Amino acid sequence: MIVPELPPEIRELKARAARFVEEELYPAEAHIAERGEIDRHEIHDLKDKARAAGFSNYNVPAEHGGPDLPMLAQVAIEEEGGKATNGLGFIVCERAPRELLELASPEQLERYVLPTLRHERQEAWAITEPGAGSDVGAIAATAERDGDDWVLNGEKWFVTGGDQADYLVLLALADGEQTLFFVDKDAPGLTLTRTPRFMHDPYLYAHPEFRLENCRVAEANRIRGGGGEGARKWFTVERLMIAARCCGAAERLIDLARAWALERRAFEQPISQYQGVQFPLADSLTELLAARLITYHAAHEFDVNPDAKIVHGKAAMAKLYASEMAGRVADRAVQILGGRGYMQENPAERHFRELRVDRIWEGTSEIQRVIVAGGLFKRGIAPYVGWEAP
Ligand SMILES: Cc1cc2nc3c(=O)[nH]c(=O)nc-3n(C[C@H](O)[C@H](O)[C@H](O)COP(=O)(O)OP(=O)(O)OC[C@H]3O[C@@H](n4cnc5c(N)ncnc54)[C@H](O)[C@@H]3O)c2cc1C
């Protein structure tokens, strides 16, 4: 099956997420546009509301009290989150760090992961370094064993949520092996050095930089068997979710541009009458449908295909296509909205800026192409299209 129908309970959940975004997050966006900054109290209240409405931990397995929604359902919710700007969508798609549930020891579960599920603690992922972004294999942060401890040195950049987190999931080279560690934010030797501003600001999360100088963590904080594999799993899921959010953003942008095209008159008729306005909208809708299908397909494959490498390749295709599609759709929407599309109070202006990062983070477009091409040369076409000529 290429894309299954969303079951009624998932459609209902998606519809509720859509209502939450429209009724709660769109007004919050307007407040941010007016003030030029995020009001943390407002975000806190919105998070409480979203959690009470069940939009949290929905990827958590039943043994930890979650509904364990299939990936297809998760992308259906994430699409709705993608419609909001300023990163507010993350409030309605607050997935738990499921990879950590699988990787952590029972003791690490108690100290880090379960408190995170209860919203008592918050994590941030620290993989990227000044000298290693796309090339994760080039990370230079080191962990050296010293008795019962590990001593960490290095630098980590672009740590999303690192400002608000109280621990980092940090990748370092331990005895030459890429290894994940839980590092408490108040660990001696760990310093938040800088909080740069980004194109998408004001944004729900900052992306600070950290320095580790003889930062000492206990052996009990080392994530066993994780490392590269753990990071890969995290990337696959996050890439799928980026694809879904891009589809949601594109849907909102097409809706805004369509409404404006019908309303706005120029040269004595609605601009929707001009092919110069119709064709970009037709292209946008067509590309959105293609992106949604590939995203839903990759999500469904995540649920049913036991071959993690094929799923990884399909998630890369979804992220590549959907993020580039959303960039084009945002550009066309701004053009159709004219000068109003360039005003910060207009969601199209915000999406135009904010969607740019989706072609960069969690692996650039070029890296997605490297993954897809690598899979094609190694395995051929058949496993990706699910069909082999007789
Ligand atoms: C807002 C934001 C939030 C982020 N959040 C996090 C986070 O929470 N945790 C984290 O660890 N990281 C995070 N990142 C880092 C992000 O994943 C990296 O920026 C990204 O992977 C690209 O790495 P780089 O910036 O070092 O670019 P580089 O790797 O230096 O790439 C520069 C250019 O070279 C191209 N290039 C590189 N290699 C190849 C190749 N083999 N073939 C063709 N082209 C190539 C790239 O596509 C790009 O165009 C975040 C980044 C941003 C901007």
The ligand as an SDF file (V2000), in Angstrom:
LIG
                    3D

 53 58  0  0  0  0  0  0  0  0999 V2000
   18.0370   27.0330   13.4300 C   0  0  0  0  0  0  0  0  0  0  0  0
   18.8980   25.8060   13.5140 C   0  0  0  0  0  0  0  0  0  0  0  0
   18.6710   24.8750   14.5100 C   0  0  0  0  0  0  0  0  0  0  0  0
   19.4820   23.7500   14.6270 C   0  0  0  0  0  0  0  0  0  0  0  0
   19.2800   22.8630   15.6570 N   0  0  0  0  0  0  0  0  0  0  0  0
   20.1830   21.8900   15.8980 C   0  0  0  0  0  0  0  0  0  0  0  0
   20.1020   21.0580   17.0710 C   0  0  0  0  0  0  0  0  0  0  0  0
   19.1510   21.1690   17.8710 O   0  0  0  0  0  0  0  0  0  0  0  0
   21.0880   20.1650   17.3160 N   0  0  0  0  0  0  0  0  0  0  0  0
   22.1310   20.0060   16.4580 C   0  0  0  0  0  0  0  0  0  0  0  0
   22.9740   19.1810   16.7400 O   0  0  0  0  0  0  0  0  0  0  0  0
   22.2300   20.7310   15.3130 N   0  0  0  0  0  0  0  0  0  0  0  0
   21.2880   21.6730   15.0250 C   0  0  0  0  0  0  0  0  0  0  0  0
   21.3990   22.4670   13.8870 N   0  0  0  0  0  0  0  0  0  0  0  0
   22.5220   22.2460   12.9680 C   0  0  0  0  0  0  0  0  0  0  0  0
   22.1160   21.7660   11.5880 C   0  0  0  0  0  0  0  0  0  0  0  0
   21.7200   20.4200   11.6220 O   0  0  0  0  0  0  0  0  0  0  0  0
   23.2830   22.0550   10.6400 C   0  0  0  0  0  0  0  0  0  0  0  0
   23.3630   23.4570   10.4660 O   0  0  0  0  0  0  0  0  0  0  0  0
   23.1280   21.3790    9.3010 C   0  0  0  0  0  0  0  0  0  0  0  0
   23.2210   19.9860    9.4260 O   0  0  0  0  0  0  0  0  0  0  0  0
   24.1720   21.8670    8.2830 C   0  0  0  0  0  0  0  0  0  0  0  0
   25.4390   21.8680    8.8330 O   0  0  0  0  0  0  0  0  0  0  0  0
   26.3800   23.1710    8.7000 P   0  0  0  0  0  0  0  0  0  0  0  0
   25.5550   24.3460    9.0990 O   0  0  0  0  0  0  0  0  0  0  0  0
   27.6280   22.9270    9.4220 O   0  0  0  0  0  0  0  0  0  0  0  0
   26.6540   23.3150    7.1490 O   0  0  0  0  0  0  0  0  0  0  0  0
   27.8740   22.6020    6.3560 P   0  0  0  0  0  0  0  0  0  0  0  0
   27.8840   21.1590    6.6710 O   0  0  0  0  0  0  0  0  0  0  0  0
   29.1080   23.3820    6.5850 O   0  0  0  0  0  0  0  0  0  0  0  0
   27.3970   22.8010    4.8540 O   0  0  0  0  0  0  0  0  0  0  0  0
   27.6220   23.9970    4.1270 C   0  0  0  0  0  0  0  0  0  0  0  0
   27.1310   23.7720    2.7090 C   0  0  0  0  0  0  0  0  0  0  0  0
   27.8820   22.7080    2.1020 O   0  0  0  0  0  0  0  0  0  0  0  0
   26.9930   21.7390    1.6000 C   0  0  0  0  0  0  0  0  0  0  0  0
   27.5810   20.3990    1.6920 N   0  0  0  0  0  0  0  0  0  0  0  0
   28.2000   19.8240    2.7420 C   0  0  0  0  0  0  0  0  0  0  0  0
   28.5540   18.5750    2.4650 N   0  0  0  0  0  0  0  0  0  0  0  0
   28.1490   18.3290    1.1930 C   0  0  0  0  0  0  0  0  0  0  0  0
   28.2090   17.1970    0.3230 C   0  0  0  0  0  0  0  0  0  0  0  0
   28.7380   16.0410    0.7140 N   0  0  0  0  0  0  0  0  0  0  0  0
   27.6710   17.3160   -0.9200 N   0  0  0  0  0  0  0  0  0  0  0  0
   27.1020   18.4740   -1.3200 C   0  0  0  0  0  0  0  0  0  0  0  0
   27.0030   19.5650   -0.5350 N   0  0  0  0  0  0  0  0  0  0  0  0
   27.5190   19.4870    0.6940 C   0  0  0  0  0  0  0  0  0  0  0  0
   25.7640   21.8600    2.4940 C   0  0  0  0  0  0  0  0  0  0  0  0
   24.6160   21.2770    1.8670 O   0  0  0  0  0  0  0  0  0  0  0  0
   25.6670   23.3550    2.6550 C   0  0  0  0  0  0  0  0  0  0  0  0
   25.0260   23.8970    1.5380 O   0  0  0  0  0  0  0  0  0  0  0  0
   20.5490   23.5540   13.7120 C   0  0  0  0  0  0  0  0  0  0  0  0
   20.7600   24.4990   12.6850 C   0  0  0  0  0  0  0  0  0  0  0  0
   19.9600   25.6030   12.5820 C   0  0  0  0  0  0  0  0  0  0  0  0
   20.2160   26.6030   11.4910 C   0  0  0  0  0  0  0  0  0  0  0  0
  1  2  1  0
  2  3  1  0
  2 52  2  0
  3  4  2  0
  4  5  1  0
  4 50  1  0
  5  6  2  0
  6  7  1  0
  6 13  1  0
  7  8  2  0
  7  9  1  0
  9 10  1  0
 10 11  2  0
 10 12  1  0
 12 13  2  0
 13 14  1  0
 14 15  1  0
 14 50  1  0
 15 16  1  0
 16 17  1  0
 16 18  1  0
 18 19  1  0
 18 20  1  0
 20 21  1  0
 20 22  1  0
 22 23  1  0
 23 24  1  0
 24 25  2  0
 24 26  1  0
 24 27  1  0
 27 28  1  0
 28 29  2  0
 28 30  1  0
 28 31  1  0
 31 32  1  0
 32 33  1  0
 33 34  1  0
 33 48  1  0
 34 35  1  0
 35 36  1  0
 35 46  1  0
 36 37  1  0
 36 45  1  0
 37 38  2  0
 38 39  1  0
 39 40  1  0
 39 45  2  0
 40 41  1  0
 40 42  2  0
 42 43  1  0
 43 44  2  0
 44 45  1  0
 46 47  1  0
 46 48  1  0
 48 49  1  0
 50 51  2  0
 51 52  1  0
 52 53  1  0
M  END
$$$$
